[in-house]
Amino acid sequence: QVQLVESGGGLVQAGGSLRLSCAASGRTFSRFVMGWFRQAPGKEREFVAAVRWSGGSPYYGDSVKGRFTISRDNTKKTVSLQMNNLKPEDTAVYYCAVGSSMVGVIGEYDYWGQGTQVTVSS
């Protein structure tokens, strides 16, 4: 079992920044991928970013490239998402997840956190 707890969400004005964190506990393996997803009201869950615990280049969804940065701390078992130049369309519940897909195939993620709300005002 893997437990994931997100933190760092909140309300921010357009153009501002937020940093989300995801703390993992339980069974974690270096081959796993840590991903961030988001879901806005009435919309499907959307892939945001992913990184392997073992290292290598991260992968981003097209809508966040150049604005968001995913990073990991293997010692602390945390994965962070630095979000800059936020836009109202970034408003959503953000979830971290553990799986095997670097390109955000939702069905290949087995464990999910409870989510954290990010609201960007215009």
N, CA and C atoms as a LAMMPS dump frame, in Angstrom:
ITEM: TIMESTEP
0
ITEM: NUMBER OF ATOMS
366
ITEM: BOX BOUNDS ff ff ff
-5.0000000000000000e+02 5.0000000000000000e+02
-5.0000000000000000e+02 5.0000000000000000e+02
-5.0000000000000000e+02 5.0000000000000000e+02
ITEM: ATOMS id mol type element x y z
1 1 1 N 0.824 -1.196 0
2 1 2 C 0 0 0
3 1 3 C 0.86 1.248 0
4 2 1 N 0.35 2.273 -0.638
5 2 2 C 1.009 3.57 -0.675
6 2 3 C 0.015 4.616 -0.21
7 3 1 N 0.456 5.479 0.654
8 3 2 C -0.386 6.585 1.111
9 3 3 C 0.204 7.895 0.598
10 4 1 N -0.655 8.759 0.108
11 4 2 C -0.231 10.041 -0.454
12 4 3 C -1.036 11.164 0.179
13 5 1 N -0.353 12.212 0.599
14 5 2 C -1.023 13.358 1.207
15 5 3 C -0.518 14.629 0.542
16 6 1 N -1.431 15.352 -0.09
17 6 2 C -1.066 16.614 -0.746
18 6 3 C -1.237 17.783 0.217
19 7 1 N -0.481 18.829 -0.031
20 7 2 C -0.629 20.071 0.731
21 7 3 C -0.164 21.231 -0.141
22 8 1 N -0.514 22.443 0.286
23 8 2 C -0.008 23.633 -0.39
24 8 3 C -0.994 24.35 -1.278
25 9 1 N -2.2 23.827 -1.415
26 9 2 C -3.182 24.516 -2.236
27 9 3 C -3.656 25.806 -1.579
28 10 1 N -4.434 26.572 -2.327
29 10 2 C -4.957 27.82 -1.783
30 10 3 C -5.489 28.729 -2.869
31 11 1 N -5.684 29.985 -2.477
32 11 2 C -6.199 31.009 -3.386
33 11 3 C -5.065 31.959 -3.759
34 12 1 N -4.926 32.228 -5.042
35 12 2 C -3.867 33.114 -5.509
36 12 3 C -4.396 33.924 -6.68
37 13 1 N -3.845 35.112 -6.871
38 13 2 C -4.239 35.931 -8.013
39 13 3 C -3.523 35.469 -9.28
40 14 1 N -4.118 35.758 -10.394
41 14 2 C -3.498 35.422 -11.679
42 14 3 C -2.102 36.037 -11.758
43 15 1 N -1.168 35.254 -12.269
44 15 2 C 0.221 35.683 -12.333
45 15 3 C 1.044 35.291 -11.127
46 16 1 N 0.379 34.821 -10.087
47 16 2 C 1.076 34.429 -8.869
48 16 3 C 1.603 33.013 -8.925
49 17 1 N 2.124 32.567 -7.784
50 17 2 C 2.751 31.241 -7.692
51 17 3 C 2.236 30.485 -6.482
52 18 1 N 2.269 29.174 -6.597
53 18 2 C 1.983 28.268 -5.482
54 18 3 C 2.897 27.071 -5.615
55 19 1 N 3.165 26.442 -4.482
56 19 2 C 3.967 25.22 -4.48
57 19 3 C 3.181 24.135 -3.769
58 20 1 N 2.901 23.07 -4.483
59 20 2 C 2.219 21.916 -3.916
60 20 3 C 3.239 20.851 -3.518
61 21 1 N 2.94 20.139 -2.456
62 21 2 C 3.784 19.027 -2.03
63 21 3 C 2.945 17.778 -1.857
64 22 1 N 3.575 16.651 -2.071
65 22 2 C 2.924 15.353 -1.897
66 22 3 C 3.87 14.47 -1.093
67 23 1 N 3.424 14.053 0.071
68 23 2 C 4.225 13.18 0.927
69 23 3 C 3.76 11.74 0.737
70 24 1 N 4.699 10.873 0.414
71 24 2 C 4.385 9.466 0.191
72 24 3 C 4.863 8.629 1.364
73 25 1 N 4.092 7.635 1.727
74 25 2 C 4.501 6.703 2.766
75 25 3 C 4.01 5.313 2.392
76 26 1 N 4.565 4.331 3.084
77 26 2 C 4.206 2.962 2.779
78 26 3 C 5.133 2.384 1.735
79 27 1 N 4.583 1.562 0.896
80 27 2 C 5.364 0.83 -0.093
81 27 3 C 5.697 1.71 -1.29
82 28 1 N 6.961 2.107 -1.422
83 28 2 C 7.365 2.902 -2.578
84 28 3 C 8.611 2.268 -3.2
85 29 1 N 8.675 2.188 -4.512
86 29 2 C 9.781 1.589 -5.221
87 29 3 C 10.37 2.574 -6.229
88 30 1 N 11.656 2.411 -6.459
89 30 2 C 12.345 3.349 -7.335
90 30 3 C 11.791 3.32 -8.753
91 31 1 N 11.162 2.23 -9.16
92 31 2 C 10.67 2.159 -10.539
93 31 3 C 9.358 2.911 -10.735
94 32 1 N 8.758 3.365 -9.631
95 32 2 C 7.461 4.033 -9.736
96 32 3 C 7.597 5.437 -10.301
97 33 1 N 6.508 5.895 -10.895
98 33 2 C 6.38 7.247 -11.4
99 33 3 C 5.454 8.01 -10.467
100 34 1 N 5.852 9.223 -10.154
101 34 2 C 4.986 10.119 -9.378
102 34 3 C 4.38 11.132 -10.333
103 35 1 N 3.081 11.255 -10.294
104 35 2 C 2.417 12.172 -11.198
105 35 3 C 1.529 13.16 -10.477
106 36 1 N 1.319 14.279 -11.127
107 36 2 C 0.329 15.268 -10.683
108 36 3 C -0.759 15.367 -11.759
109 37 1 N -1.991 15.393 -11.284
110 37 2 C -3.153 15.555 -12.151
111 37 3 C -4.023 16.654 -11.575
112 38 1 N -4.977 17.122 -12.337
113 38 2 C -5.92 18.107 -11.831
114 38 3 C -7.293 17.872 -12.455
115 39 1 N -8.302 18.308 -11.735
116 39 2 C -9.66 18.165 -12.225
117 39 3 C -10.469 19.392 -11.848
118 40 1 N -10.952 20.074 -12.861
119 40 2 C -11.81 21.231 -12.663
120 40 3 C -13.269 20.772 -12.681
121 41 1 N -14.167 21.534 -12.073
122 41 2 C -15.585 21.151 -12.05
123 41 3 C -16.132 20.929 -13.451
124 42 1 N -16.783 19.795 -13.643
125 42 2 C -17.398 19.5 -14.922
126 42 3 C -16.45 19.048 -15.999
127 43 1 N -15.166 18.881 -15.653
128 43 2 C -14.186 18.468 -16.656
129 43 3 C -13.532 17.152 -16.256
130 44 1 N -12.91 16.508 -17.227
131 44 2 C -12.202 15.268 -16.956
132 44 3 C -10.883 15.545 -16.241
133 45 1 N -10.387 14.527 -15.557
134 45 2 C -9.098 14.657 -14.896
135 45 3 C -8.01 14.806 -15.969
136 46 1 N -7.1 15.734 -15.72
137 46 2 C -6.094 16.115 -16.704
138 46 3 C -4.699 15.877 -16.165
139 47 1 N -3.826 15.332 -17.001
140 47 2 C -2.437 15.116 -16.626
141 47 3 C -1.702 16.455 -16.56
142 48 1 N -0.886 16.618 -15.495
143 48 2 C -0.117 17.841 -15.324
144 48 3 C 1.376 17.59 -15.504
145 49 1 N 1.926 16.656 -14.73
146 49 2 C 3.361 16.406 -14.785
147 49 3 C 3.688 15.065 -14.151
148 50 1 N 4.86 14.519 -14.504
149 50 2 C 5.293 13.252 -13.924
150 50 3 C 6.805 13.201 -13.842
151 51 1 N 7.292 12.449 -12.866
152 51 2 C 8.731 12.251 -12.695
153 51 3 C 8.95 10.875 -12.08
154 52 1 N 10.049 10.239 -12.434
155 52 2 C 10.377 8.937 -11.858
156 52 3 C 11.115 9.118 -10.542
157 53 1 N 10.845 8.243 -9.588
158 53 2 C 11.615 8.259 -8.354
159 53 3 C 13.103 8.044 -8.653
160 54 1 N 13.408 7.286 -9.69
161 54 2 C 14.802 6.935 -9.99
162 54 3 C 15.538 8.029 -10.747
163 55 1 N 14.843 9.082 -11.146
164 55 2 C 15.505 10.184 -11.835
165 55 3 C 15.128 10.261 -13.295
166 56 1 N 15.829 11.069 -14.047
167 56 2 C 15.518 11.259 -15.452
168 56 3 C 14.681 12.509 -15.66
169 57 1 N 14.427 12.799 -16.9
170 57 2 C 13.705 14.019 -17.241
171 57 3 C 12.226 13.895 -16.891
172 58 1 N 11.645 14.96 -16.365
173 58 2 C 10.205 14.942 -16.114
174 58 3 C 9.423 15.133 -17.415
175 59 1 N 8.13 14.968 -17.304
176 59 2 C 7.254 15.125 -18.468
177 59 3 C 6.078 15.992 -18.048
178 60 1 N 5.663 16.9 -18.935
179 60 2 C 4.61 17.852 -18.604
180 60 3 C 3.476 17.827 -19.614
181 61 1 N 2.28 18.137 -19.128
182 61 2 C 1.172 18.361 -20.022
183 61 3 C 1.364 19.66 -20.784
184 62 1 N 0.802 19.749 -21.966
185 62 2 C 1.017 20.909 -22.823
186 62 3 C 0.556 22.21 -22.168
187 63 1 N -0.493 22.162 -21.382
188 63 2 C -1.062 23.391 -20.828
189 63 3 C -0.208 24.004 -19.719
190 64 1 N 0.759 23.265 -19.202
191 64 2 C 1.558 23.793 -18.09
192 64 3 C 3.042 23.909 -18.417
193 65 1 N 3.438 23.471 -19.598
194 65 2 C 4.856 23.529 -19.969
195 65 3 C 5.387 24.957 -19.875
196 66 1 N 6.566 25.093 -19.26
197 66 2 C 7.185 26.406 -19.128
198 66 3 C 6.711 27.185 -17.918
199 67 1 N 5.663 26.721 -17.241
200 67 2 C 5.143 27.426 -16.059
201 67 3 C 5.25 26.576 -14.796
202 68 1 N 5.101 25.285 -14.92
203 68 2 C 5.129 24.377 -13.774
204 68 3 C 6.415 23.562 -13.793
205 69 1 N 6.908 23.236 -12.59
206 69 2 C 8.09 22.394 -12.458
207 69 3 C 7.838 21.328 -11.399
208 70 1 N 8.056 20.079 -11.773
209 70 2 C 7.915 18.973 -10.822
210 70 3 C 9.3 18.582 -10.337
211 71 1 N 9.393 18.257 -9.05
212 71 2 C 10.669 17.82 -8.487
213 71 3 C 10.402 16.786 -7.399
214 72 1 N 11.436 16.039 -7.062
215 72 2 C 11.26 14.993 -6.053
216 72 3 C 12.397 15.046 -5.055
217 73 1 N 12.122 14.574 -3.857
218 73 2 C 13.136 14.423 -2.807
219 73 3 C 13.019 12.991 -2.315
220 74 1 N 13.931 12.144 -2.789
221 74 2 C 13.841 10.72 -2.448
222 74 3 C 14.041 10.466 -0.959
223 75 1 N 14.859 11.289 -0.322
224 75 2 C 15.116 11.086 1.104
225 75 3 C 13.857 11.34 1.913
226 76 1 N 13.153 12.406 1.571
227 76 2 C 11.938 12.759 2.303
228 76 3 C 10.701 12.094 1.721
229 77 1 N 10.856 11.425 0.574
230 77 2 C 9.72 10.805 -0.129
231 77 3 C 8.631 11.842 -0.407
232 78 1 N 9.05 12.953 -0.945
233 78 2 C 8.086 13.984 -1.324
234 78 3 C 8.269 14.362 -2.795
235 79 1 N 7.191 14.743 -3.396
236 79 2 C 7.202 15.266 -4.753
237 79 3 C 6.504 16.62 -4.726
238 80 1 N 7.11 17.6 -5.345
239 80 2 C 6.574 18.95 -5.316
240 80 3 C 6.215 19.415 -6.722
241 81 1 N 5.293 20.362 -6.759
242 81 2 C 4.908 20.973 -8.024
243 81 3 C 4.947 22.485 -7.831
244 82 1 N 5.952 23.119 -8.405
245 82 2 C 6.058 24.57 -8.364
246 82 3 C 5.263 25.132 -9.527
247 83 1 N 4.296 25.974 -9.207
248 83 2 C 3.407 26.52 -10.233
249 83 3 C 3.59 28.028 -10.303
250 84 1 N 4.067 28.503 -11.42
251 84 2 C 4.308 29.929 -11.627
252 84 3 C 3.394 30.473 -12.712
253 85 1 N 3.249 31.796 -12.711
254 85 2 C 2.422 32.464 -13.717
255 85 3 C 1.049 31.785 -13.828
256 86 1 N 0.412 31.612 -12.691
257 86 2 C -0.864 30.903 -12.667
258 86 3 C -1.943 31.682 -13.382
259 87 1 N -2.856 30.923 -13.992
260 87 2 C -3.956 31.499 -14.757
261 87 3 C -5.284 31.013 -14.17
262 88 1 N -6.362 31.758 -14.374
263 88 2 C -7.659 31.291 -13.857
264 88 3 C -8.016 29.883 -14.338
265 89 1 N -7.593 29.521 -15.521
266 89 2 C -7.888 28.176 -16.035
267 89 3 C -7.093 27.071 -15.344
268 90 1 N -6.153 27.45 -14.468
269 90 2 C -5.445 26.453 -13.668
270 90 3 C -6.25 26.055 -12.429
271 91 1 N -7.358 26.726 -12.189
272 91 2 C -8.193 26.412 -11.036
273 91 3 C -8.72 24.987 -11.139
274 92 1 N -8.456 24.199 -10.086
275 92 2 C -8.844 22.79 -10.084
276 92 3 C -8.459 22.175 -8.752
277 93 1 N -8.908 20.952 -8.535
278 93 2 C -8.37 20.133 -7.457
279 93 3 C -7.173 19.385 -8.037
280 94 1 N -6.055 19.488 -7.344
281 94 2 C -4.819 18.856 -7.796
282 94 3 C -4.563 17.592 -6.981
283 95 1 N -4.231 16.519 -7.702
284 95 2 C -3.999 15.222 -7.09
285 95 3 C -2.592 14.73 -7.416
286 96 1 N -1.937 14.121 -6.444
287 96 2 C -0.731 13.379 -6.779
288 96 3 C -1.072 11.898 -6.799
289 97 1 N -0.294 11.156 -7.554
290 97 2 C -0.59 9.747 -7.75
291 97 3 C 0.691 8.981 -8.02
292 98 1 N 0.648 7.687 -7.753
293 98 2 C 1.771 6.776 -8.012
294 98 3 C 1.36 5.78 -9.074
295 99 1 N 2.202 5.599 -10.07
296 99 2 C 1.866 4.66 -11.133
297 99 3 C 3.064 4.316 -11.969
298 100 1 N 2.815 4.002 -13.256
299 100 2 C 3.887 3.57 -14.144
300 100 3 C 3.943 4.347 -15.453
301 101 1 N 3.086 5.318 -15.634
302 101 2 C 3.033 6.041 -16.906
303 101 3 C 3.665 7.42 -16.798
304 102 1 N 4.663 7.681 -17.61
305 102 2 C 5.273 9 -17.637
306 102 3 C 4.472 9.988 -18.475
307 103 1 N 3.535 9.492 -19.253
308 103 2 C 2.767 10.391 -20.114
309 103 3 C 1.337 10.568 -19.625
310 104 1 N 1.098 10.18 -18.383
311 104 2 C -0.169 10.515 -17.758
312 104 3 C -1.361 9.66 -18.122
313 105 1 N -1.144 8.392 -18.408
314 105 2 C -2.28 7.498 -18.646
315 105 3 C -2.911 7.193 -17.295
316 106 1 N -4.109 7.728 -17.069
317 106 2 C -4.72 7.664 -15.743
318 106 3 C -4.877 6.222 -15.277
319 107 1 N -5.245 5.333 -16.172
320 107 2 C -5.458 3.936 -15.804
321 107 3 C -4.212 3.233 -15.313
322 108 1 N -3.045 3.831 -15.511
323 108 2 C -1.789 3.231 -15.063
324 108 3 C -1.307 3.82 -13.751
325 109 1 N -2.182 4.541 -13.071
326 109 2 C -1.872 5.055 -11.732
327 109 3 C -2.752 4.326 -10.723
328 110 1 N -2.089 3.753 -9.728
329 110 2 C -2.779 2.863 -8.794
330 110 3 C -3.167 3.525 -7.48
331 111 1 N -2.438 4.53 -7.079
332 111 2 C -2.672 5.157 -5.779
333 111 3 C -2.823 6.662 -5.972
334 112 1 N -3.784 7.233 -5.243
335 112 2 C -4.112 8.647 -5.38
336 112 3 C -4.221 9.299 -4.021
337 113 1 N -3.823 10.562 -3.97
338 113 2 C -4.056 11.344 -2.774
339 113 3 C -5.481 11.87 -2.76
340 114 1 N -5.806 12.616 -1.704
341 114 2 C -7.171 13.111 -1.54
342 114 3 C -7.413 14.408 -2.312
343 115 1 N -6.357 15.042 -2.765
344 115 2 C -6.481 16.255 -3.551
345 115 3 C -6.362 17.518 -2.725
346 116 1 N -5.935 18.59 -3.375
347 116 2 C -5.845 19.893 -2.74
348 116 3 C -6.352 20.941 -3.735
349 117 1 N -7.154 21.867 -3.215
350 117 2 C -7.802 22.85 -4.089
351 117 3 C -6.852 24.003 -4.409
352 118 1 N -6.783 24.334 -5.696
353 118 2 C -6.062 25.523 -6.15
354 118 3 C -7.065 26.414 -6.872
355 119 1 N -7.166 27.658 -6.413
356 119 2 C -8.076 28.614 -7.022
357 119 3 C -7.292 29.841 -7.454
358 120 1 N -7.407 30.194 -8.725
359 120 2 C -6.69 31.344 -9.266
360 120 3 C -7.73 32.39 -9.671
361 121 1 N -7.668 33.54 -9.038
362 121 2 C -8.623 34.603 -9.329
363 121 3 C -8.069 35.536 -10.402
364 122 1 N -8.973 36.082 -11.181
365 122 2 C -8.552 36.974 -12.284
366 122 3 C -8.488 38.42 -11.831
